[in-house]
Amino acid sequence: MSHDAHLEVSGDQEDPTSGPLWVVGLAGAVLTLVTVLGVTSIYYAAERAEVQHKVMSVRSQEAGLRREADRMAMMNDAHWEQWTDADGILAGERTLIVPMETARDLVKKRWGGSEGGH
């Protein structure tokens, strides 16, 4: 097709102007970068929350055994304990071990309300 002088439209150019092209290109690049960073941060925040939930809610077998041993220790009768080191030498003072229920009753009797307390 040949370009005749009578078919020319004023302002008609083959290439677009560079100013608006650069603005649209930079805006598209910034929008793409913001979208990628936003999606990445949302992904890692969700992953971190999931890992934290897993770590906090896991009840290991060792922890369960420890809780059961502590519960059983609270059910024992009051007794004295004295520890020794590996050579059998006494280490520390004797300690009175009192079950939780007994200790609670003693505290209530001693300091509880107006029932003969101080």
KEGUSE-427907 format. One line per field, with one value per residue (C-alpha): residue in one letter; y, z, x. Coordinates in nm, 4 decimals, decimal comma, m for minus. Each point is the difference from the previous one (the first is absolute). Layout:
BEGIN
code	c(A|...)
yy	c(Y|...)
zz	c(Z|...)
xx	c(X|...)
END
This chain:
BEGIN
code	c(M|S|H|D|A|H|L|E|V|S|G|D|Q|E|D|P|T|S|G|P|L|W|V|V|G|L|A|G|A|V|L|T|L|V|T|V|L|G|V|T|S|I|Y|Y|A|A|E|R|A|E|V|Q|H|K|V|M|S|V|R|S|Q|E|A|G|L|R|R|E|A|D|R|M|A|M|M|N|D|A|H|W|E|Q|W|T|D|A|D|G|I|L|A|G|E|R|T|L|I|V|P|M|E|T|A|R|D|L|V|K|K|R|W|G|G|S|E|G|G|H)
yy	c(0,0000|0,3293|0,3104|0,2761|0,3559|0,0193|m0,3087|0,1381|0,0711|0,2692|m0,1433|m0,3483|m0,1659|m0,3482|m0,0260|0,1135|0,2803|m0,1126|0,1863|m0,1847|m0,3263|0,0321|0,0935|m0,3015|m0,2298|0,1179|m0,0108|m0,3568|m0,1024|0,1561|m0,1591|m0,3403|0,0342|0,1065|m0,2922|m0,2544|0,1361|0,0096|m0,3579|m0,1156|0,1719|m0,1455|m0,3490|0,0193|0,1512|m0,2878|m0,2541|0,1555|m0,0036|m0,3655|m0,1032|0,1924|m0,1660|m0,3437|0,0658|0,1441|m0,2654|m0,3111|m0,2027|m0,2274|m0,3368|0,1169|0,2996|m0,2252|m0,2395|0,2937|0,1367|m0,3443|m0,0395|0,3449|m0,0873|m0,3278|0,1771|0,2316|m0,3022|m0,1453|0,0304|0,2626|m0,1184|0,1262|m0,0046|0,0365|m0,0102|m0,1549|0,0511|m0,2785|m0,0967|m0,0411|0,3153|0,1942|0,3139|0,2694|0,0100|m0,2367|0,1189|m0,0701|m0,0977|0,0673|m0,0961|0,2900|m0,0900|m0,0196|0,3277|0,1727|m0,1200|0,1191|0,3449|0,0271|m0,0953|0,2347|0,3128|m0,0610|0,2460|0,0538|m0,3626|0,0489|0,1414|0,2912)
zz	c(0,0000|m0,0936|0,2148|m0,1861|0,1326|0,0008|0,2332|0,2824|0,3271|0,2196|0,3064|m0,1520|0,0762|m0,0564|0,3444|0,3240|0,2005|0,2491|0,3101|0,0516|m0,1047|0,2773|0,2589|m0,0853|m0,0068|0,3381|0,1586|m0,1269|0,1346|0,3422|0,0166|m0,0902|0,2640|0,2701|m0,0877|0,0130|0,3315|0,1499|m0,0967|0,1267|0,3361|0,0399|m0,0797|0,2487|0,2712|m0,0403|0,0020|0,3151|0,1751|m0,0945|0,1252|0,3245|0,0495|m0,0601|0,2403|0,2720|m0,0217|m0,0216|0,3160|m0,0092|0,1661|0,2351|0,1123|0,0540|0,2121|0,2010|0,0667|0,1078|0,2332|0,1498|0,0506|0,1685|0,2198|0,1269|0,1030|0,2260|0,3763|0,1613|0,0329|0,0447|m0,2871|0,0149|m0,3116|m0,0437|m0,2761|m0,2163|0,2751|0,2552|0,1927|0,1360|m0,2040|0,1558|0,2750|0,0579|m0,1704|0,1080|m0,2986|0,0625|m0,2450|m0,1498|0,1712|0,3433|m0,0554|m0,1094|0,3125|0,2240|m0,1599|0,0358|0,3682|0,0717|m0,1947|m0,1291|0,0940|0,3554|0,1115|0,2801|m0,2203|0,0878)
xx	c(0,0000|0,1440|m0,0171|m0,1675|m0,0030|m0,3791|m0,0375|0,2181|m0,1806|0,1468|0,1866|0,0113|0,3331|0,1293|0,1658|m0,1700|0,1583|0,2600|m0,1286|m0,3292|0,1642|0,2608|m0,2655|m0,2162|0,3040|0,1327|m0,3466|m0,0446|0,3421|m0,0690|m0,3448|0,1458|0,2729|m0,2474|m0,2290|0,2829|0,1324|m0,3505|m0,0801|0,3413|m0,0458|m0,3503|0,1331|0,2864|m0,2208|m0,2456|0,2825|0,1516|m0,3384|m0,0513|0,3444|m0,0493|m0,3387|0,1533|0,2876|m0,2224|m0,2707|0,2163|m0,0117|0,2972|0,0027|0,2739|m0,2059|m0,3011|0,2052|0,1364|m0,3504|m0,1184|0,2989|m0,0666|m0,3670|0,0914|0,2545|m0,2746|m0,2068|0,2748|0,0059|0,2192|0,3598|0,3538|0,2477|0,3748|0,2147|0,3425|0,2530|0,1483|0,2471|m0,2781|0,0944|m0,2951|m0,0682|m0,2156|m0,2571|m0,2867|m0,3180|m0,3561|m0,2133|m0,3690|m0,2792|m0,1950|m0,3293|0,1645|0,1868|m0,3223|m0,1815|0,2854|0,0007|m0,3788|0,0182|0,2882|m0,0937|m0,3500|m0,2762|m0,1229|0,0223|0,2510|0,2730|0,2301)
END
